[in-house]
Amino acid sequence: MEKGIDRGLIPALREGIDVVKMVFFQELKEYLRKQYPGEGPTYTGMLAGAMMNSLFGPPNPQEKFRVFAEENEELIRQELQKVSYEFNELCFLLTDALRMHFLCNHQEGIQDRNEEILKNAREYGILIEEREVPLPKGFMEFVYRVGKARGFIVEQKK
């Protein structure tokens, strides 16, 4: 096996990535609700999910989500192009999560769309290239602070 991340660390990093995805999804839903007030929460939730899946991959294979993503492909692309300025404060977190996602996929031998994910994020202006790639510990500490502040992470009472 290629030298890299300890295999036991990958599930923890994936959980951290999922926290970032939850934060992003929550922010997207709120933003899209304001952008498309006549569409309702189901539509904006599906659009937010399709945008997140487009950014992080893979797309949701369930038929209703797959069809929605196909029918709204151009809108998804247009809204993703707005992320870098509508959610500027999240771009650091998204950059770190996308890079950790790439690293985890690489370590697990998942190559499908892996390069494309970073390329697309770069083209959308979401990936902050001058930002140093975080070490796993730094990423997890950053995610913990953000997740706790957003109520996604709750400390257990001892």
Secondary structure, DSSP 8 states (H G I E B T S, - for coil): --S-S-TTHHHHHHHHHHHHHHHHHHHHHHHHHHHSTTT-HHHHHHHHHHHHHHHHS----SHHHHHHHHHTHHHHHHHHHHHHHHTGGGHHHHHHHHHHHHHHHHHTT--TTHHHHHHHHHHTT-S-TTS----HHHHHHHHHHHHHHTTS------
